[in-house]
C-alpha cells in the first residue's frame, strides 16, 4: 500500500494554490480593466476638448447645410464624428489626434497631430471642401420638376382568332337556317 501515491493529500495541497492563482488572476484582470477604463476616459476627455474647440467653426455653418453630424461615440474606440465618413480618434499613444476619412478604397489619414489647433485647421479645411462639393452637386443636378403622371392609353379590346371563328360559324348557321326557312315558305 505504501507504493500507491496518496492522491487525497496532493489534491488538498493543490486546491489552495489554484484558488490563490485564480484570486491573483482576478486581481490582475481588474487592474487591467481599471487601466483600460482610465485610458478610454482620457481619450474621451481629449476628444471633448477638441469638440469644444470646433464649436466656433460649426457655429458658422449655415443651418440649411445638413452634411455634418458632429458627436462623440463612446465605444471600444471613442471617436469624434464630423460627418458620416470623417472622424477624429486618438492614436496608439492616446495623445495624438488622428483625423481620418473612410473612402471606398479604405481609410485615409487627413491630419495627425498632438496639437488641437492643427486638427481644428484640418477639420476647417475638410468642412469647406465638403460645402463646396455640395454646392457643385446642387448646381450640376437641378431639382426634378414634378410632372403629371402620363394618362394610360387604353388599347381597344381585340377578340382572339378563335372567338371570331366561332362567331362566324354561328352567323353562317343562322344565315343557312334563314335561307332554308325562306326557301320552304316560297315553295308552298
C-alpha positions, 0 to 999 in steps of 0.5 A: 500500500505504501507504493500507491501515491496518496492522491487525497493529500496532493489534491488538498495541497493543490486546491489552495494554490489554484484558488490563490492563482485564480484570486491573483488572476482576478486581481490582475484582470481588474487592474487591467480593466481599471487601466483600460477604463482610465485610458478610454476616459482620457481619450474621451476627455481629449476628444471633448476638448477638441469638440469644444474647440470646433464649436466656433467653426460649426457655429458658422455653418449655415443651418440649411447645410445638413452634411455634418453630424458632429458627436462623440461615440463612446465605444471600444474606440471613442471617436469624434464624428464630423460627418458620416465618413470623417472622424477624429480618434486618438492614436496608439499613444492616446495623445495624438489626434488622428483625423481620418476619412473612410473612402471606398478604397479604405481609410485615409489619414487627413491630419495627425497631430498632438496639437488641437489647433492643427486638427481644428485647421484640418477639420476647417479645411475638410468642412469647406471642401465638403460645402463646396462639393455640395454646392457643385452637386446642387448646381450640376443636378437641378431639382426634378420638376414634378410632372403629371403622371402620363394618362394610360392609353387604353388599347381597344379590346381585340377578340382572339382568332378563335372567338371570331371563328366561332362567331362566324360559324354561328352567323353562317348557321343562322344565315343557312337556317334563314335561307332554308326557312325562306326557301320552304315558305316560297315553295308552298 
